[in-house]
Amino acid sequence: MVNKITLALPSTIESVFQCPNSNCISHGEPVESRFKVIQKTEKVRLKCHYCEKVFSREIITEKKY
């Protein structure tokens, strides 16, 4: 082993997850999903850029193409 690297979540996550809010504009428009990581500790919470709702990581699923 040469170096240890500490991993951390980015401040935003784009184009990976789909917003669970069915009323979110990201469902009906050709826009890439974007979430702000608002808590990076043990319980990760993500805030949708468009509808501004906050979700736990367990609720958010991968985007289906």
C-alpha positions as CSV (number, residue, x, y, z in Angstrom):
1,M,0.0,0.0,0.0
2,V,1.3,3.4,-1.0
3,N,-1.3,5.9,0.3
4,K,-4.6,5.8,2.1
5,I,-7.3,8.0,0.6
6,T,-10.3,9.2,2.6
7,L,-13.5,9.0,0.6
8,A,-16.2,11.6,0.8
9,L,-19.4,12.3,-0.9
10,P,-19.5,15.2,-3.4
11,S,-21.7,18.3,-2.6
12,T,-24.0,17.5,-5.6
13,I,-24.9,14.4,-7.4
14,E,-26.1,14.7,-11.0
15,S,-27.7,12.3,-13.5
16,V,-27.5,9.3,-11.3
17,F,-30.8,9.1,-9.3
18,Q,-34.4,9.8,-10.1
19,C,-36.4,12.1,-7.8
20,P,-39.0,10.0,-5.9
21,N,-41.5,12.9,-6.0
22,S,-43.8,12.1,-8.9
23,N,-44.8,15.8,-9.1
24,C,-41.2,16.9,-9.7
25,I,-40.5,18.8,-12.9
26,S,-37.6,16.4,-13.6
27,H,-40.1,13.6,-14.4
28,G,-41.8,15.4,-17.3
29,E,-39.0,17.5,-18.8
30,P,-35.8,16.6,-20.5
31,V,-33.6,17.7,-17.6
32,E,-30.9,15.8,-15.8
33,S,-31.6,15.1,-12.1
34,R,-29.6,17.0,-9.6
35,F,-29.4,16.5,-5.8
36,K,-27.6,18.4,-3.2
37,V,-26.0,16.3,-0.4
38,I,-27.1,18.0,2.7
39,Q,-25.9,15.6,5.3
40,K,-22.7,13.6,4.7
41,T,-22.7,11.7,8.0
42,E,-24.1,8.2,8.7
43,K,-27.6,9.2,7.6
44,V,-27.2,10.7,4.1
45,R,-30.0,13.0,3.0
46,L,-30.4,14.4,-0.5
47,K,-32.3,17.5,-1.6
48,C,-33.8,17.7,-5.1
49,H,-32.6,20.7,-7.1
50,Y,-36.0,21.2,-8.8
51,C,-38.7,20.3,-6.2
52,E,-36.5,21.1,-3.2
53,K,-37.8,18.1,-1.3
54,V,-35.4,16.2,1.0
55,F,-35.1,12.4,0.9
56,S,-33.2,9.8,2.7
57,R,-30.8,7.7,0.6
58,E,-33.0,4.6,1.1
59,I,-35.9,6.2,-0.8
60,I,-33.9,7.4,-3.8
61,T,-33.2,4.8,-6.5
62,E,-31.0,4.7,-9.6
63,K,-32.3,6.5,-12.6
64,K,-33.9,4.2,-15.2
65,Y,-33.0,4.8,-18.8
